Amino acid sequence: MRYTGKTSWCKTFYRWLATLNFGESGAQIAFTEYWQAVSVAAERVARGSITKTGNAHARRLLTEAAWNYRFQPRIGYRAQRRAEDLPQAIRDVAWKAQLRLTGRFAKLRARGVQINKVCVAVARELAGFVWAIATAQAKLPQH
């Protein structure tokens, strides 16, 4: 029994798995339990598709900013000057974001993911870091 389709873990593959019969009841039960466990795990970690909800301007800005994470992480002179007046907690989150997002961009590209999809995935994570910076700013004492 060998799957002859082009891609596994698709609808056709799942239909093929459903046709398998191992004859012995213990083997069939074990297979069915493993198959159900994999199906439940796939449903639990699956993410929805990218939607066009929310602020279009913010989405565009995040996507445009995400393109810059294709380069090595660094803080340029002008960015250093702008950051001088920022609290250290915010600078720490920003640097953590830069390291994480450049690494994510590189890993997704290395896996052969289409460049536009890579950019959207990185933009989504960037939105999380923007949220983290806003939250950190709100916790700081105001002068």
C-alpha positions in Angstrom: 0.0 0.0 0.0 1.7 3.1 -1.2 0.1 6.5 -2.0 0.7 7.4 -5.6 -0.6 11.0 -5.5 1.6 14.0 -6.0 1.1 15.6 -2.6 0.4 14.0 0.8 -1.7 15.6 3.5 -4.3 16.9 1.1 -8.0 15.9 0.6 -7.1 13.2 -1.9 -4.5 11.7 0.5 -7.1 11.7 3.4 -9.6 10.0 1.1 -6.9 7.4 0.3 -6.2 6.9 4.0 -9.9 6.2 4.6 -9.8 3.3 2.2 -7.0 1.5 3.9 -7.9 -1.8 5.6 -5.3 -3.7 7.7 -7.5 -6.8 8.1 -6.6 -7.4 11.8 -8.9 -5.5 14.1 -6.1 -4.4 16.5 -4.1 -3.0 13.7 -7.1 -1.2 12.2 -8.0 0.3 15.5 -4.4 1.5 16.1 -4.3 3.1 12.6 -7.7 4.8 13.1 -6.6 6.3 16.4 -3.4 7.6 15.0 -5.2 9.0 12.0 -7.7 10.8 14.2 -4.9 12.2 16.4 -3.1 13.6 13.4 -6.4 15.1 12.1 -7.2 16.7 15.4 -3.7 18.1 15.6 -3.9 19.5 12.1 -7.2 21.2 12.9 -5.8 22.6 16.1 -2.5 24.3 14.6 -4.1 25.3 11.2 -4.3 29.0 10.8 -6.9 30.8 8.8 -6.2 32.5 5.5 -5.1 36.1 5.4 -8.1 38.4 5.4 -8.5 42.0 4.2 -10.2 43.1 7.4 -9.1 46.0 9.5 -7.5 49.3 8.5 -6.2 49.1 4.9 -3.7 51.9 5.4 -2.2 50.2 8.5 -2.1 46.8 6.6 -0.3 48.5 3.7 2.3 50.2 6.0 3.0 46.9 7.8 3.4 45.0 4.5 5.7 47.7 3.1 7.8 47.7 6.3 8.0 43.9 6.3 10.0 44.0 3.0 12.9 45.5 4.9 13.3 42.3 7.0 14.9 40.6 4.0 18.1 42.4 5.0 20.5 41.5 7.8 19.4 43.0 11.2 21.1 46.3 12.0 20.3 49.7 13.4 21.4 52.5 11.1 22.7 55.8 12.2 19.5 57.7 11.7 17.5 55.0 13.6 20.1 55.1 16.4 19.6 58.9 16.7 15.7 58.5 16.7 16.0 55.8 19.4 18.2 57.9 21.8 15.1 59.4 23.5 13.2 56.1 23.7 13.1 54.1 26.9 15.3 51.0 27.0 12.3 48.6 27.3 11.0 49.8 23.9 14.5 49.6 22.3 14.8 46.1 23.6 11.4 45.0 22.1 12.4 46.7 18.8 15.7 44.8 18.6 14.0 41.5 19.5 11.5 42.2 16.7 14.3 42.9 14.2 16.1 39.7 15.0 13.0 37.6 15.0 11.5 39.0 11.8 14.7 38.9 9.7 15.2 35.3 10.8 11.5 34.5 9.9 11.9 36.1 6.5 15.0 34.1 5.8 13.6 30.8 7.0 10.4 31.2 4.9 12.4 32.1 1.8 14.7 29.1 2.3 11.6 26.9 2.4 10.6 28.2 -1.0 7.5 30.2 0.2 6.4 32.8 -2.4 7.9 36.2 -1.6 4.6 37.9 -1.2 3.3 35.3 1.2 6.6 35.7 3.2 6.1 39.4 3.4 2.5 39.1 4.6 3.5 36.6 7.2 6.3 38.8 8.5 3.9 41.8 8.4 1.5 39.9 10.6 4.2 39.2 13.2 5.3 42.8 12.9 1.8 43.9 14.0 2.3 41.8 17.1 5.6 43.5 17.9 3.9 46.9 17.3 1.3 45.9 19.8 4.0 44.8 22.3 5.7 48.2 22.0 2.4 50.0 22.5 1.7 47.9 25.6 5.2 48.5 27.0 4.8 52.2 26.4 1.5 52.3 28.2 3.1 50.6 31.3 5.9 53.2 31.5 5.5 56.1 33.9 4.4 59.3 32.1 6.3 62.5 32.8 
